């Protein structure tokens, strides 16, 4: 019997983890799925050493790596259920991943003509992470506003995780997620057509905002908002991209944390 294909979105921290090696070595039908932010976080250091370390395990299994389209492109994809996973995958980059690994090996051996473009990508990655810092500040302001919209009793329910949500909480959360996802869809330059109602939950923007909102309400604790530094919040917003992508692939441990 043919072994089923398993596809898991891997967090940046897992790229250097022994569990990733074990997972890929276990079966040729086990695939690691990479987002563009996995690349950004691998590239963002001042030198290429982090990139080399991050790609070391994957370079041993290049045919078991799936590359997703960039996040802006994912935001513009329609939500029809047929072909949902396939639309997210960048077939060209996936096919070329083995060649990329060979280029990394050349750069590591000191081939300057290969190393220079990689260093350019690294500078771009650092600029991208800096660009996201204002988003983190905006997110913090949103959390502070959200904290005023739940009662102290409701925040205790959110913090405890044991009591069921009240009807008011369910209506509010559902309404907030749908309204804000629709607003983001309308404002995003990649979205050419608004999705039908039944397609909305399959759009990347809806799933990303849902993950972001769930994370936001975990920061609401009785009496105050849990404040984090901008760079920490930015990194956790990037994590929400990983989580949103993981919802399209295998259930269970489809995204790993270390």
C-alpha positions in Angstrom: 0.0 0.0 0.0 1.3 3.4 -0.9 2.3 5.5 2.0 0.3 8.8 2.2 2.1 12.1 1.6 2.5 14.2 4.8 3.2 17.9 4.4 4.2 20.0 7.5 4.9 23.7 7.6 8.1 24.1 9.6 8.9 26.9 11.9 12.3 28.7 11.5 13.6 27.3 14.8 12.9 23.7 13.6 15.2 24.0 10.6 18.2 23.2 12.7 16.4 20.6 14.9 17.1 16.9 15.0 13.3 16.2 14.8 13.2 17.7 11.3 16.0 15.3 10.2 14.2 12.4 11.7 10.9 13.3 10.1 12.4 13.7 6.6 14.6 10.6 6.9 11.6 8.5 8.0 9.9 8.5 4.6 10.4 10.1 1.2 6.7 11.0 1.3 7.3 13.3 4.3 7.6 16.9 3.1 8.8 20.1 4.8 6.8 23.2 3.7 8.6 26.5 3.8 7.1 30.0 3.9 8.8 33.1 2.6 9.4 34.2 6.2 11.3 31.0 6.9 13.8 32.3 4.3 13.6 35.8 5.7 14.5 34.6 9.2 17.3 32.4 7.8 18.8 35.2 5.8 18.4 38.1 8.3 21.8 37.7 10.1 24.7 39.9 9.2 26.6 36.9 7.8 25.5 33.9 5.9 26.3 31.4 8.7 22.7 31.3 9.9 21.5 30.6 6.4 24.0 27.7 6.0 23.0 26.2 9.3 19.2 26.7 8.6 19.5 24.9 5.2 21.9 22.1 6.3 19.2 19.5 7.0 16.9 20.4 4.1 19.9 20.3 1.8 20.1 16.5 2.5 16.5 16.1 1.4 15.9 18.7 -1.4 13.2 16.6 -3.1 11.2 16.6 0.1 11.0 20.4 0.4 7.9 22.4 -0.8 8.2 26.2 -1.2 5.1 28.4 -0.8 4.4 31.5 -2.8 5.3 34.8 -1.1 2.9 36.1 1.6 1.6 39.0 -0.5 0.7 36.5 -3.3 -1.0 34.2 -0.8 -3.1 37.2 0.3 -4.5 37.6 -3.2 -5.5 34.0 -3.8 -9.2 33.1 -4.0 -10.8 30.8 -1.6 -12.3 28.1 -3.7 -11.9 24.7 -2.0 -10.8 22.8 -5.1 -7.0 23.0 -5.5 -6.6 24.9 -2.2 -3.2 23.5 -1.3 -1.9 23.5 -4.8 -2.5 27.2 -5.3 -0.3 28.0 -2.3 2.8 26.2 -3.7 5.4 27.9 -5.8 6.2 25.1 -8.3 9.2 26.8 -9.8 11.0 27.5 -6.6 10.1 24.0 -5.3 11.6 22.4 -8.4 14.7 24.6 -8.2 15.4 24.0 -4.5 18.0 21.3 -5.2 19.9 23.8 -7.4 19.7 26.4 -4.6 21.2 23.9 -2.2 24.1 23.3 -4.6 24.6 27.1 -4.9 24.7 27.3 -1.1 27.4 24.6 -1.0 29.5 26.6 -3.6 29.1 29.8 -1.5 30.2 28.0 1.6 33.3 26.9 -0.3 34.1 30.5 -1.0 32.7 31.0 -4.5 32.2 34.8 -4.5 30.0 35.0 -7.6 27.4 32.9 -5.7 27.9 34.5 -2.3 27.3 38.1 -3.4 23.6 37.5 -4.5 23.0 35.7 -1.2 24.4 38.7 0.7 22.0 40.9 -1.2 19.1 38.7 -0.2 20.3 38.9 3.4 20.2 42.8 3.3 16.7 42.5 1.9 15.7 40.2 4.7 16.9 42.7 7.3 15.0 45.5 5.6 11.8 43.4 5.6 12.1 42.7 9.3 12.6 46.4 10.0 9.6 47.2 7.8 7.4 45.1 10.0 8.2 47.0 13.2 5.5 49.6 12.7 3.0 46.7 12.2 4.0 45.5 15.7 3.3 48.9 17.2 -0.1 49.0 15.4 -0.8 45.5 16.7 0.0 46.6 20.3 -2.4 49.5 20.0 -5.0 47.1 18.7 -4.5 44.9 21.7 -4.9 47.8 24.1 -8.1 48.8 22.4 -9.3 45.2 22.5 -8.7 45.0 26.2 -11.3 47.8 26.7 -13.9 45.8 24.8 -14.0 42.8 27.2 -15.2 42.9 30.7 -12.9 41.8 33.6 -15.0 38.7 34.0 -14.6 37.9 30.3 -10.8 38.5 30.5 -10.7 36.0 33.4 -12.4 33.5 31.1 -9.9 34.1 28.4 -7.0 33.9 30.8 -8.2 30.7 32.5 -9.1 28.7 29.5 -11.5 26.5 31.6 -14.8 28.3 31.5 -16.8 28.3 28.3 -17.1 31.6 26.4 -20.3 33.6 27.0 -22.7 34.1 24.1 -21.6 37.8 23.9 -17.9 36.8 23.6 -18.7 34.3 20.8 -20.7 36.9 18.9 -18.0 39.6 19.4 -15.1 37.4 18.4 -16.8 36.0 15.3 -17.9 39.5 14.3 -14.5 41.0 14.8 -12.7 38.3 12.8 -15.1 38.5 9.9 -15.3 42.3 9.8 -11.6 42.8 10.0 -10.8 40.0 7.5 -13.2 41.6 5.0 -11.6 45.0 5.6 -8.1 43.6 5.0 -9.3 41.9 1.8 -10.8 45.1 0.5 -7.6 47.0 1.2 -5.0 44.6 0.0 -3.6 45.4 -3.4 -3.3 41.8 -4.4 -7.1 41.1 -4.0 -8.8 41.7 -7.3 -12.2 40.2 -6.3 -13.9 39.7 -3.0 -14.5 36.1 -2.1 -18.0 34.6 -1.8 -19.3 34.0 1.7 -18.5 30.3 1.6 -15.0 30.9 0.3 -14.0 33.5 2.9 -12.7 31.0 5.5 -10.4 29.5 2.9 -8.7 32.8 2.0 -5.2 33.4 3.5 -6.1 36.8 4.8 -9.1 35.4 6.8 -6.9 32.6 8.3 -4.1 35.0 9.1 -6.3 37.5 10.8 -8.0 34.6 12.8 -4.6 33.4 14.1 -3.6 37.0 14.8 -6.9 37.7 16.7 -6.6 34.5 18.8 -3.1 35.4 19.7 -4.2 38.9 20.6 -6.8 37.7 23.1 -4.3 35.5 24.8 -2.5 38.7 25.8 -5.5 40.0 27.6 -5.1 39.2 31.3 -7.1 40.6 34.2 -6.3 44.2 35.0 -3.8 44.9 32.3 -2.6 44.2 28.8 0.5 42.1 28.5 3.0 44.5 26.9 5.8 43.1 24.8 8.7 44.9 23.0 8.1 45.8 19.4 10.7 43.3 18.1 9.2 40.5 20.1 5.7 41.3 18.8 7.0 41.6 15.3 8.5 38.1 15.5 5.2 36.7 16.9 3.3 38.4 14.0 5.7 36.5 11.7 4.8 33.4 13.6 1.2 34.0 12.7 2.1 33.7 9.0 3.5 30.2 9.8 0.4 29.2 11.7 -1.9 30.5 9.0 0.0 28.5 6.4 -0.1 25.4 8.6 -3.9 25.4 8.6 -3.8 24.4 4.9 -1.7 21.3 5.4 -1.7 18.3 7.6 -3.5 18.4 11.0 -1.9 17.8 14.3 1.8 18.9 14.6 1.7 20.7 11.2 3.8 23.5 12.6 6.6 22.8 15.1 7.9 24.9 17.8 11.1 24.5 19.8 
